[in-house]
């Protein structure tokens, strides 16, 4: 009987160690994958910016906007300076994409467009600091062409089905989405929504740009 108890404890100890090791390995993989996504994204933006400076006549792009909206593709850079937040913005909101970085909501307006830009992130990784967001915080969304500056107007809680916060008529705006509460274990019951509006200079650029540059 005593031997069986000892054997059971050893088995439990071995199982616990293996489980802990697997969890640590997974966390390390996700962190390294995210770091690589940031590095690769920064290089891609820098390359795109250099190409914009050297191109005299605009080039034809296959499939137009669709070519720029491939799942996982780099859409720009997202920053909240006061919170020290700076991440590459990828296309898509599936778990694989959001494990790497923050994601652009597929059917919302894109960076540099005058509509409502939806951006999502996990509450326990890239958007963890949104817990401390406050009114008038600056949000900078950059493409390879330009920077667009916004100011936080409000932060409110919504239920998951309330997707009207992403309606285009709310634009020009940036709408951030993450789960809430931040410390909740499992599938969180609410969503923290942050709405930011463009400053005067950005608003003028977005609303007065030529129609062909919006496509």
Secondary structure as a PSIPRED ss2 file (coil, helix, strand):
# PSIPRED VFORMAT (PSIPRED V4.0)

   1 X C   1.000  0.000  0.000
   2 X H   0.000  1.000  0.000
   3 X H   0.000  1.000  0.000
   4 X H   0.000  1.000  0.000
   5 X H   0.000  1.000  0.000
   6 X H   0.000  1.000  0.000
   7 X H   0.000  1.000  0.000
   8 X H   0.000  1.000  0.000
   9 X H   0.000  1.000  0.000
  10 X H   0.000  1.000  0.000
  11 X H   0.000  1.000  0.000
  12 X H   0.000  1.000  0.000
  13 X H   0.000  1.000  0.000
  14 X H   0.000  1.000  0.000
  15 X H   0.000  1.000  0.000
  16 X H   0.000  1.000  0.000
  17 X H   0.000  1.000  0.000
  18 X H   0.000  1.000  0.000
  19 X H   0.000  1.000  0.000
  20 X H   0.000  1.000  0.000
  21 X H   0.000  1.000  0.000
  22 X H   0.000  1.000  0.000
  23 X H   0.000  1.000  0.000
  24 X H   0.000  1.000  0.000
  25 X H   0.000  1.000  0.000
  26 X H   0.000  1.000  0.000
  27 X H   0.000  1.000  0.000
  28 X H   0.000  1.000  0.000
  29 X H   0.000  1.000  0.000
  30 X H   0.000  1.000  0.000
  31 X H   0.000  1.000  0.000
  32 X H   0.000  1.000  0.000
  33 X H   0.000  1.000  0.000
  34 X H   0.000  1.000  0.000
  35 X H   0.000  1.000  0.000
  36 X H   0.000  1.000  0.000
  37 X H   0.000  1.000  0.000
  38 X H   0.000  1.000  0.000
  39 X H   0.000  1.000  0.000
  40 X H   0.000  1.000  0.000
  41 X H   0.000  1.000  0.000
  42 X H   0.000  1.000  0.000
  43 X H   0.000  1.000  0.000
  44 X H   0.000  1.000  0.000
  45 X H   0.000  1.000  0.000
  46 X H   0.000  1.000  0.000
  47 X H   0.000  1.000  0.000
  48 X H   0.000  1.000  0.000
  49 X H   0.000  1.000  0.000
  50 X H   0.000  1.000  0.000
  51 X H   0.000  1.000  0.000
  52 X H   0.000  1.000  0.000
  53 X H   0.000  1.000  0.000
  54 X H   0.000  1.000  0.000
  55 X C   1.000  0.000  0.000
  56 X C   1.000  0.000  0.000
  57 X C   1.000  0.000  0.000
  58 X C   1.000  0.000  0.000
  59 X C   1.000  0.000  0.000
  60 X C   1.000  0.000  0.000
  61 X C   1.000  0.000  0.000
  62 X C   1.000  0.000  0.000
  63 X C   1.000  0.000  0.000
  64 X C   1.000  0.000  0.000
  65 X H   0.000  1.000  0.000
  66 X H   0.000  1.000  0.000
  67 X H   0.000  1.000  0.000
  68 X H   0.000  1.000  0.000
  69 X C   1.000  0.000  0.000
  70 X C   1.000  0.000  0.000
  71 X C   1.000  0.000  0.000
  72 X C   1.000  0.000  0.000
  73 X C   1.000  0.000  0.000
  74 X E   0.000  0.000  1.000
  75 X E   0.000  0.000  1.000
  76 X E   0.000  0.000  1.000
  77 X E   0.000  0.000  1.000
  78 X E   0.000  0.000  1.000
  79 X E   0.000  0.000  1.000
  80 X E   0.000  0.000  1.000
  81 X H   0.000  1.000  0.000
  82 X H   0.000  1.000  0.000
  83 X H   0.000  1.000  0.000
  84 X C   1.000  0.000  0.000
  85 X E   0.000  0.000  1.000
  86 X E   0.000  0.000  1.000
  87 X E   0.000  0.000  1.000
  88 X E   0.000  0.000  1.000
  89 X E   0.000  0.000  1.000
  90 X E   0.000  0.000  1.000
  91 X E   0.000  0.000  1.000
  92 X C   1.000  0.000  0.000
  93 X C   1.000  0.000  0.000
  94 X C   1.000  0.000  0.000
  95 X H   0.000  1.000  0.000
  96 X H   0.000  1.000  0.000
  97 X H   0.000  1.000  0.000
  98 X H   0.000  1.000  0.000
  99 X H   0.000  1.000  0.000
 100 X H   0.000  1.000  0.000
 101 X C   1.000  0.000  0.000
 102 X E   0.000  0.000  1.000
 103 X E   0.000  0.000  1.000
 104 X E   0.000  0.000  1.000
 105 X C   1.000  0.000  0.000
 106 X C   1.000  0.000  0.000
 107 X C   1.000  0.000  0.000
 108 X C   1.000  0.000  0.000
 109 X C   1.000  0.000  0.000
 110 X C   1.000  0.000  0.000
 111 X C   1.000  0.000  0.000
 112 X C   1.000  0.000  0.000
 113 X C   1.000  0.000  0.000
 114 X C   1.000  0.000  0.000
 115 X C   1.000  0.000  0.000
 116 X E   0.000  0.000  1.000
 117 X E   0.000  0.000  1.000
 118 X E   0.000  0.000  1.000
 119 X E   0.000  0.000  1.000
 120 X E   0.000  0.000  1.000
 121 X C   1.000  0.000  0.000
 122 X C   1.000  0.000  0.000
 123 X C   1.000  0.000  0.000
 124 X C   1.000  0.000  0.000
 125 X C   1.000  0.000  0.000
 126 X C   1.000  0.000  0.000
 127 X C   1.000  0.000  0.000
 128 X H   0.000  1.000  0.000
 129 X H   0.000  1.000  0.000
 130 X H   0.000  1.000  0.000
 131 X H   0.000  1.000  0.000
 132 X H   0.000  1.000  0.000
 133 X C   1.000  0.000  0.000
 134 X C   1.000  0.000  0.000
 135 X C   1.000  0.000  0.000
 136 X C   1.000  0.000  0.000
 137 X C   1.000  0.000  0.000
 138 X E   0.000  0.000  1.000
 139 X E   0.000  0.000  1.000
 140 X E   0.000  0.000  1.000
 141 X E   0.000  0.000  1.000
 142 X E   0.000  0.000  1.000
 143 X C   1.000  0.000  0.000
 144 X C   1.000  0.000  0.000
 145 X C   1.000  0.000  0.000
 146 X C   1.000  0.000  0.000
 147 X E   0.000  0.000  1.000
 148 X E   0.000  0.000  1.000
 149 X E   0.000  0.000  1.000
 150 X E   0.000  0.000  1.000
 151 X E   0.000  0.000  1.000
 152 X E   0.000  0.000  1.000
 153 X E   0.000  0.000  1.000
 154 X E   0.000  0.000  1.000
 155 X E   0.000  0.000  1.000
 156 X E   0.000  0.000  1.000
 157 X E   0.000  0.000  1.000
 158 X E   0.000  0.000  1.000
 159 X E   0.000  0.000  1.000
 160 X C   1.000  0.000  0.000
 161 X C   1.000  0.000  0.000
 162 X C   1.000  0.000  0.000
 163 X H   0.000  1.000  0.000
 164 X H   0.000  1.000  0.000
 165 X H   0.000  1.000  0.000
 166 X H   0.000  1.000  0.000
 167 X C   1.000  0.000  0.000
 168 X H   0.000  1.000  0.000
 169 X H   0.000  1.000  0.000
 170 X H   0.000  1.000  0.000
 171 X C   1.000  0.000  0.000
 172 X C   1.000  0.000  0.000
 173 X E   0.000  0.000  1.000
 174 X E   0.000  0.000  1.000
 175 X E   0.000  0.000  1.000
 176 X E   0.000  0.000  1.000
 177 X E   0.000  0.000  1.000
 178 X E   0.000  0.000  1.000
 179 X E   0.000  0.000  1.000
 180 X E   0.000  0.000  1.000
 181 X C   1.000  0.000  0.000
 182 X C   1.000  0.000  0.000
 183 X C   1.000  0.000  0.000
 184 X C   1.000  0.000  0.000
 185 X C   1.000  0.000  0.000
 186 X C   1.000  0.000  0.000
 187 X C   1.000  0.000  0.000
 188 X C   1.000  0.000  0.000
 189 X C   1.000  0.000  0.000
 190 X E   0.000  0.000  1.000
 191 X E   0.000  0.000  1.000
 192 X E   0.000  0.000  1.000
 193 X E   0.000  0.000  1.000
 194 X E   0.000  0.000  1.000
 195 X E   0.000  0.000  1.000
 196 X E   0.000  0.000  1.000
 197 X E   0.000  0.000  1.000
 198 X E   0.000  0.000  1.000
 199 X C   1.000  0.000  0.000
 200 X H   0.000  1.000  0.000
 201 X H   0.000  1.000  0.000
 202 X H   0.000  1.000  0.000
 203 X H   0.000  1.000  0.000
 204 X H   0.000  1.000  0.000
 205 X H   0.000  1.000  0.000
 206 X H   0.000  1.000  0.000
 207 X H   0.000  1.000  0.000
 208 X H   0.000  1.000  0.000
 209 X C   1.000  0.000  0.000
 210 X C   1.000  0.000  0.000
 211 X H   0.000  1.000  0.000
 212 X H   0.000  1.000  0.000
 213 X H   0.000  1.000  0.000
 214 X H   0.000  1.000  0.000
 215 X C   1.000  0.000  0.000
